[in-house]
Amino acid sequence: MLGSVQVPQTADAPVRSEMNSGTTRARRKYSLRIAHMSFALRMSNAQVATFKAFHETTLGDGAARFTMPVLFAGASVTRTVQFTDPPSYEVLGGGLNKVGVSLLVEAL
């Protein structure tokens, strides 16, 4: 893996509702906690071809959700994730490539 994994705090502010009388009520926008995660992977040309096929065919160009192991608090946990943007590809040379990935991670 190249670079570092970034898992910022959830950026979704609570939804606020005005009431007829009394104080404003606030609640979560979603019932699940959703975090944004970005990272880069180093892959061979064959791995990139497999990854592109998975992203384009299996996930419908990244529209579908899938499960994968995610590093959280020093441990690997399986979470449901979804691409936020198409992956980025950079040729490093020597048959290696850098693949940039940006995901939404549920319940992290």
N, C-alpha and C positions, 0 to 999 in steps of 0.2 A: 504494500500500500504506500502511496506517496502522500506527503503532506500530513496534515492532521485532520481529525474528525472534528467537526464543529456542531455542537448541539446547544443552540441558544434556548433561552427560556421561551415558553409559548408567548407569542406576540399578540394574541387575540384578547383584546380588552373585554371586560364584561359588558353585556347588553344592559342598558338602563331603560326602565319603563317609568313614565310619569303616572302617578296615581291620581284619582279624583281628589283625594285629600290625604294628607300625611306626607311621609318622606318618599323619595324616589326609590324604587326597587331595582336591585342589580342581580343578574344571574349569569352563569356561564353561557357562552355562545353555543358550545357543543357539549354533549354529555361525556365525551372522551377528551382526555388531554391529548393534544396533538403538538408535536415538536417538529422543527425543521432540522434536517441533518444534511450536511454537504461533505463530500470526501472525494478523493481521487484514488483510482486503482491502476496498478501497472499490469498490463496484459500482453500476452503474445498475440501475433496476428490471428492465430486459430481461436484463441479465447475471445478476441474482439468479434470475430465472425459469429461465434456462438452467442455472445452477449447481444449483438445486434438482432439476430434471429429471435431471441427470447423477447427483447424489447418490442420489436415490430410485430411479430406474429402472435406469440403467446399473450402479451400484454396489450395488444391493439395499439401500438405506438405509445405505450405508457399509460393508457387510460385505465387499465385494470389494476386492482390492488393485489399484492402477493405477500407471503410471509418470508422472513429471512432473519438470521441471527443478527443482533445489534449489540454493540458494546455499550453497557450502561452501568455506571458506578463500579467499574472494574470487572464486571461479569458479563458473560454472553447470555442474552435473553432473546427469545423468538418473538417478533412483533410483526403486525401487519403494516405494510408500507405502500406508498404510491409515489411515482415520479411527479415532481412539480414542474420540471423543465426537461426537454430532451437532453440526453447525455451529450457531453462534449468529447471530442476525440482529438488527440494530438500524437503524431508520430514522433517517437523518441530516437529511433534508429536501432539498428541491430535486431530488427524483428520485434521490438517492444513498442508499446503504445501507452499513453496516459489517457484514462477514461474518467471524466469528471461526472459525478452523480449528485443530484439534489433530490431529497426525498422528504415526504411528510411521514412521520412515524407516530402511530397511534399508541396511546396509553404509555407514554414514556415519562 
